[in-house]
Amino acid sequence: MKNRIAKLLRALADKLSPEKPTVYLTPIKTDSVEFKRFCVGHALPKGQPYLNFDYLRPNLARLIGEHLLKEKMIYFSIDDKSRDTNIIRAEVFAARPLEEDFQ
């Protein structure tokens, strides 16, 4: 009787949580890259009653873009495959921080 109950419990456990074979994916290509962190900012007096974030955000983004350009970290390319248009691209690699790290 114990063996039958044990067999039924094992069958029920397999239905609730079936064992799945572990599948390891082989990467097609791996690259080694170096990460750098750039930071820009504005010094504002503490007593200033109003901060214009609509100005500060694009201005800080422009300053980071200028620094990336100076460090030659922006890659430019031209796609001229079409007869009618040339597409000029600017590309930069970026890593997005985890939500708990991003403030």
Stockholm file with secondary structure:
# STOCKHOLM 1.0

chainA/1-103         MKNRIAKLLRALADKLSPEKPTVYLTPIKTDSVEFKRFCVGHALPKGQPYLNFDYLRPNLARLIGEHLLKEKMIYFSIDDKSRDTNIIRAEVFAARPLEEDFQ
#=GR chainA/1-103 SS CHHHHHHHHHHHHHHHSCCCCCCCCCCSCCCCCCCCCCCCCCCCCTTCSCCCHHHHHHHHHHHHHHHHHHTTCCEEEEECCSSSCCEEEEECCCCCCCTTTCC
#=GC SS_cons         CHHHHHHHHHHHHHHHSCCCCCCCCCCSCCCCCCCCCCCCCCCCCTTCSCCCHHHHHHHHHHHHHHHHHHTTCCEEEEECCSSSCCEEEEECCCCCCCTTTCC
//
